[in-house]
Amino acid sequence: MADMEDTYERVTELARRRGFVWPSSEIYGSVAGFIDYGPLGAMMKRRIENVWRKFYVVQEGYYEIECPTVGIEPIYVASGHVGGFSDKMFQCPHCLEFLRADHVAESFGIPHAGTMSKQDLHDVLVDKECPACGKVLGPVDVFDFNLMFTTSIGPGGQRKGYLRPETAQGMFVDFPRLLRFYRDHLPFGAVQIGKSYRNEISPRQGMIRLREFTQAEAEIFVHPEEKDHPFFSRYADYAMPLCGIAQQETDAPAITKTMRQAVDEGIIANEYVAYYVAMTHDILCTIGFNPDKIRFRQHMPDERAHYATDCWDAEALSDRFGWVEIVGIADRTNYDLKAHSKVSGEKMTIFVQYPEAKKVHHKAIVPNYGKMGPMFRNKAKAIAELMPTAVPQPDGLHLVVDGEEIIVPPEMYTVKDEMVDVFGEDVMPHVIEPSYGIDRMSYMVLEHAYAEDVADGETRTVMRFKSCVAPVQAAVLPLMARDGLDEIARKLVDALQNEGVQTEYDDAGAIGRRYRRQDEIGTPVCITIDYDTKEDASATVRDRDSMKQVRLPLAEIPAVVYQLMNGKKTFDQLR
């Protein structure tokens, strides 16, 4: 078995050679942070997205929406991206390369560099070597760099716009429409898969850090006081390793807990967060992540957003990059809806009706129109409309009308104490947000699937994809492209495709070489049409991982392969 320390180089070379991932604009020299998905990579990526949809759209019942990738400036003023979506960077005084300060600090073992101030980063970098040129940096100017791509909308740049840095904001902006779609009832959710853009300072990690990338995000709107998930039993007994705050503070190993235990013991804030932590683990294992290379790490207090109740990152272990964040699951409270309501002036609440009316003590302010009219004249009506919302002070009611502060004396109104029936209240929902990086998921599927073993005395490279994400699910190989074998093979291809199995016809080269070619692109099943096929209408079905073979009647093969691809049957059950 070959040394696997250089898995990244091997996976990258295979991905380029076999058509999974290519450098973008390669004939012009390429630009870091952009990639092209080749024929096999695009297919694999779509399959990963569709697995995600099976969980979030089919299982959870959250409808998918699609919003523009260009947004107007007020959206990102409200979200905080215009004012604060930046990374700390510096320029090497020797090679003039721009570098991200916290990443350079972390490469020298400085913990939690992402939370350090610009001055602190300057202090730790001053005696460190530049990763680009190797010279000691010396004093460097660390400054903020906003990561959003800017654009203009309309002729003459009439409106300023941005390429969206995340898909989430479109779902927050659409909240009033989504609320009506879901018939004014909590909880509900919306999901979106699409491109996002971040002008990364120095992307040097291939598919892990891109300037254009695909996100799959869900925004689940819940009642602030009702965070027990209605279907929590689905994952209550689901156990996995958790690296909580306590484990990180003491450098202790992750602890394995069920989701029920994690919530009851206060490790995870509530059932909603725990539910999507478990479901994320389920998704990652379904698409082919090695379970031994997955961990869930809780955000430390100094890295968690100030408005978040709890936040967990699903991280995967890469041979080259170490632990890489793949998914973030956060309880964002009502921060986003409150911010958009403030900037837009639109109502971002839902009226929640009580099971039965509540009697509430209420002070009603009744204007004395006879006295107000002569004193306030044409402003009397506007003042009267504002009076019920004001709080009486000793000298009267303090109101602001058209920018002018007005004091309404006590003799111009009457305060009545009364008991009223209240049938409900306006509630601003909290948001649970699982956010997935599809490109990072795609890379980890490639790396975790990569394997080498020995076949016929030679090293065999094989991509051990799960069938649900394999770009080619079956290959039909006629032993010879003549004597009618090719015709039988093509008919079988048609039959497999009619079953919804992505099938490739391959008659080029020796049969052993074709097997190796299909192994290398991760095709789970190969079917060989030989001369015996003409005699007994059967064919050899070969399993990619075990290389075992079984002879089956041609007429049964399409249905059998369909069952294999959908997990309804295993290869060992064919014997």
N, C-alpha and C positions, 0 to 999 in steps of 0.2 A: 504494500500500500504506500502511495506517495505521501510525502510530507504535506500536511494540509495548512501549514501556516500562511501560505500565499494563496489562500482560497479566493480572495478578492481579485487578484490578477487572473486566476484561472476562470472565474465566473465572468469577469469582464471580457476576457478574450473570447470565451464561448458565446457570450451574448452578442458580441459584434459579428462574429463569424457566422453564426446561425440565424441572425436576423431578429434578435430580441430587442436590443437597444443599440442605437448608433449615435455618435456625436452629431449634433445639429449643425447644419450648414457646413459640413465637413470640407467640401470643395473650396470654401472660402477661408478655411483655417479654423472654423468653429469658435464658439464663445462659451466660456465657462458658465455653468448654471442652466444650460438648455440642452435637451436631449430629444432625439426622435425615437419613437417606438417603431421597430420594424414589424414585418408581417406576423411573426410569432409573438413578439412582445405586446403588440396592440391587442391581439386575441387574448393573451393571458391576462392583461390588465382589465379587459372588458369582463372576463369571467370572474375576476376578483370583485369587481364592482357589482356584478350580478349576485354573487354570494352575499355581499353586504346588503343588497336590496331584499334578498330572501328573508333576512333577519329583520330589517327595519321596516320594509314596506309590507311584505307578506305576513310575517309573524306578528309584528307590532301594530300593523295597520296605519302607519304614518304615511300620508300621501307625499309624493315627491313634487317639488316645484322647480322652476328654472328661472333665475334672475340674470340680468345683464352683468357682464364682467367689468363694465365701466359704470362708475357711480359718480353722482354729482357731489360737490364739496360738502354741503351740509350733512350728508350721511356720515362722513368720516370726521367732521367736527363733533357731531354728537357722540360717535363711538369712541372718540379720544385718539384716533389714529393720526389726525393732523397735528395735534399738539404733543403726542407722546409715543408714537410708534417709531422708535429709533433704536439703533445699536451704537455702542461706544466703539469708535475706531481711531486709528492713528496711521500716520505715514512713516515708513522706515526712512530715516534721514540718509541712508546709504544707497539703497536700491530703489527708493521712492515707491515701493509697493505699498498699497493700502491694505491694512489688516484689521481684523476684528479683535479688539483689545482683550475681551474676556476669553475668547477661544485661545489666544496665544498664552494668556496667563494659565488657563486650565491645562494646556499642553505641558506646562512646567510643574504641574501638581498643585496649583493654587486652588483650594476648594471654594465653591460657591462664588466664583469670579463674576458670574452674571449679575450678582446683587451688589457688587462693589461700586463705589463712587469713581468718578473720573480721576480724582486726585489719588485715590488708593491704587487704581490700576497703573497710573503713572509711576507710583512709588515701587510697585512690584516688578514693573517691566524694565526699569532703568538699567539693570545689570544683566538682563536676559538677552539671548541671541535671537536675531531675526530669523524666523523659519524659512524665509525666502532666500536670504543671502548669507546667513550664518554669522554676520557681524554683530557685536554688542550694540544694542539699540542706543543706550544713553538716554538723556532726557527727551521725551516725546510728548507731543501735544495730543492728548486724548479728547475727542470731541464727539458730539452726537450727530448721527447720520440717519435721516428719515428714510425708511425702507420702501416707501410707496413710489410707484411709477406715476408721474403726472401726465396729463394730456389736456387738450382743450376740446370743447364740444361746440360745434357749429362754426360757421365762417367768421373769421376774425377773432377766434377764441372767445366767443360770447360768454361761455360758462366754463369754469375750471372743473376738471374731472380727474378721477384717479382710476387706475386699474385696481380692482378690488384686492385687498390683501388677505381676504378670507371670504368664504361664501355666507357666513352667518348673518351679516348685516342685512342682506336681502330678505331673510326670513323675519328679522325683527321689524323692518320697515313694513312688511306685509302683514303684521300682526292683526290690524283691524279687519282686513279681508279674510285672513285665516280664521279669525274668531267667528265671523259670520258663516264661513264654510262649514265649520264644525258645530254650528247651531248653538253658539254661545254656551258651550259646555266644557268644563275642565275635567280631567286633563286632556290635552291634545298635543300633537306634534307635527312638525313638518321636516322634511329632509331634502337635501340637495347634494348632487355630485357635480363638480365643475372645476374649472380652472381658477386659480388664484395666482397673485403675482407679488413678489417681494424682491426688491433690488438688493440682494445679498452683497455684502462687501467683498468677500473673497471665497466664493464657493469652491471648495477643493475636495468634496466628498462624493463625487459622482451623483448617483440617484438619491443620495441622502439629503443633499442640500441643493435645491434648484431655485432659479429665479422665476420660473413658470412651473407650477405643479398642480396636481389634482387633489382636491379635498373631498371627503364625504362627511357631511356634518348633519347632525340631527339637533333640532331645538325642541325640547319637550316642555310645554307650558303647564305648570302645576299650581295648585292652590298653596300659598305660603305656609299654611298650617296643616296641610295634608300631604305629607311626603312618605306615606306608606304606599308602596307600589301595589296596585290592585292584583297583579299576577306575580307577586314576589315568590310564591311557592314554586314557580318554574325554576328558579335559581337559588332558593333558600339553602339547599343542601349541597350546592356546588362549592367545592373546596379548591383553593389555590394558594400559592405562596404570596404573602403580602409583606412589603417592606414599608412599614408605617413610620411615623415620626419617631416613635420610641426606639425602633430598630436602628434608624439612621443616627440618632443621637449617641447611641452606645456602640455603633459599628457591629451590631448583632446580626446574625443571619435572618433572612425572611422567615416569617412564621406562617404555617399553613392553617387556614381557618375556613370554615364554611361562611357563606354570606350572612346567614342568620347569626352566627357567633360574632362576626365582624361588626355587625350593627349593634347587637345587644351589648357588646363590650366597649362600644364607643370608638372602635378603630376606624370605621367608616361612618360618616355623619348620618346617613339616612338610607332607607331602603331603595330609593331611586338611584342614588349613586352606586350602591352595592349591586343593584340589578344590572346596570350597564357596565360595571367593572367585570362581572361574571360573563355577560353576553359578549363583551369584547374578547375575553379569553377564549370563549367558545368559537367566535368568528376566526380568530388568528389560528387556532388549532385546526379548524375546518379547512382553511386554505393552505395549510402545510407548514406552519411554523413548528419548529421543534419545541415541544412543551418544556423541555429542560433549559431552553434558552429564552424563556419569557419570564418577566417579573413585573409586578405592579408596585410602583413607588409613589408614595404620598408626597405631595409638595410640602416642604418645610415652611414654617410660618413666615420666614423672611423672603421666600420666593413665591408664595401664593398671593394672587391678586387680593387687594384689600377688601374687595366686595364679595369674594368667593367664600362660601361656607366650607367647602372641601374640594380638593382636586387631586386626582390620581393620574399618573402617566403609565401607560403600557409600554414597556421597554423590551427590546429584543437584543440578544447578544450577537454581535458581528465579530468575525475573526479579525477584521481590520480596524473597525471603529469602536469596539467595546459595546457598552450598553447604549442603544439608540432609542430615543423617544419615537414611538410609532403612533400612539393614540393618546389624547388627553380627555379625561372625563371630569367635568366640573359642575358644581352647583353654583351658578352665577348670580343667584338671588334675582332681584328685579332691576339690577344695575342698567342693563341695556334698554329695557322698555322705559325706565325713568329718564334716561339720557335722551332718547329719541322723542319722548313726550315733551321734555323741556325745550328742545331746539325747534321741533316742528309745531308745537302748540296743539297737537292732536291728542285725543284721549287714548290712553293705552291701558284701559282697565276693562274688567268684565263685571257685570252685575250678578252677584251670587245671591240667590233667594234663600232665605232661612226656611227650615222645615215648617215653622209656624211663626207668626208675627211676634215681635218682641215689643213690650211696652217700654218706652224710653222717655226720660224726663227731658224736656226741650224748652229752651228760652226763645220765644218768638218776638222779633222786633217788628212792631207795627208802626209805619210812618204816619205822621200827622200831616196830611197833604195840605190842609188849610193853612198851616203855618209855614210849611216848606216852600210853597209856591211863591209867595211874595218875597221871600228872602233869597232863594236860589234861582228863581225864574226858569230860564231854558235848561238849566242843569238839574232841575228837580227830579225829572224822570230817571236820569242816569244814576243820581244819588240814591233814589228809592230802590232801584234794582240791586245796588250793592249793599244796602243796609242789612239785609238778613244774614249776610256772611260775616259781618263785622262783630268785634268783641267790645261791649260797652266799657268805656273808661270813665273815671270820675268826672271828667270834663266833657264827655260825649263820645261820639263815634269818629274814629280817624279813618278817612277814606281818601283814595287817590283817584281823581277823575281827569282824564286827558292830561295826565302828568302833573296835575295841580293837587296839592294836599288840602283837603277840606275837613273841617271839624263840624259835625252836626251836634248842636247842643241837646242836652237831655229832654228839654221841653218840647222838642220836635218829634219825639217818638215815644212809644209805650213798650215796655218789656213785659211780656206775659209768660208766666210759667204754665206749662201744659204737659200732659202725658200724651204721647202720640204712638201710633202703631208703626213700627219699622219692619218692612217685609224683606229686607236684604241689605246688602252693602256692595259698594264698588271695590273691587280687589284688583291690585296689580299683580299678575302672576309672577312666580319665580321660574327660572329657566334652568333645566338640566341639559348640559351640552356635551355629548360625546363627539369628538372631532378626530377624524382619521386621515392620515397621510397616505394616499393610495400609492404614490410612487415609492415611498419607503417600504410599504407593505410588499410591493412588487419586487423590490430589490431583495428583501429578506426571504421571500418565497424562492427566488433564484438561489441565494446563498445557502439556505437551509436544505434545498432540494439537491444541491450539488454533491455528488459522491463519485468515488472511484473504487472499483473492485477488479477482480481478475476473472477473465473468461477465456477459455481455450489457451491458457498460458500467456495471455496478453492483458495489459491494463485496459479496463473498460471505463469510459466516462459515461455516467448516467445521471439524468435529472429525474429525481424521484418525486415528481409532481403528484399531488392529489389529483384524481381524475376530474374533479370539479373545476380545476384551474388549468389543466393541461391544454395547451393551444391546439394540439392535434390529439384526438382521443383514440383513434384507431388508424392503422395503416394496412392496406391490402397489397400483398406482394406476390405477383405471379412469378413462379420459378423461372419461366422463360416468357418473353414477350411474343410468343408465337404458338402455333398448334392449338389455338383456341383458348389457351390459358388466360390470355389478356382479356378476351371477351367475357369469360366467367368472372374474372376479377373486377371488371368494370361494372358488371351487373350487381355484384356484391357491394361495391362502393355505393351504387344507387340505393340499394336496399338499406344499408346502414345510414345513409343520409336521410332517408325517409323516416328513420327512427329518431332523427335529431342528433345523430352521432357525427361529430366533425371528423371526417375521414380523408385520408390522403392515399392516392394511388402512386406506387413507386416500383418501377421496373428497371431502374438504372443500376448496373453493377451486380457483383456476386451477392448471394442472399445473405451471407455473413456480414458483408459490408453494409448492406441495407439495414440489418438488425442494429448494427452499431450506430448508424446514422439516426435511426428512430429513437434509440436509447438516449442519444445525446440531446435530442430535443424534448425528451420526456414523454413520448407516446406510450400510454399504458399497455396497449394491446396491438400485436401484429398478427395478421392472418395470412398464411401462405397458401397459395393455390398451386398445386403440383399435378403431376400426371395421374396420380391416384384419384384426384378430384373428378377427373373425367369418367372414372370407372365407378366410384361409389358415392359421388355427390357429397363428399366431406372435405374438410380443410383443417389445417393445423393452426390452432390458436395459441399464441405465445405470450406469456406474462413478462412484462418488462423487468420487474424487480427480482423475481426468483429465476427467470429464464426457463421456467417449466413450460412444457407444451402439452396440449391435449387435443385430441381429434374430435371434431363435432360435425354433425350434418350441416350442410350449407344453409338449409331452410331454417335452422334454429339459431344460427350465429347472430343475425341482427338483433333479435330480442334478447339473447344472452349478453351481448356486448352492451346493449342499452342498460340492462340490469347491473352490469359491472360498473358502468360509468356513473350510475345514480346510487351506488351503495346498497343496492337491494340484494346483491349476491357477491361472494368473494370468489377468487380464482380457484381456491382449494375446493370449493363446493362443486366445481365442474367435473371432478373426477368420479 
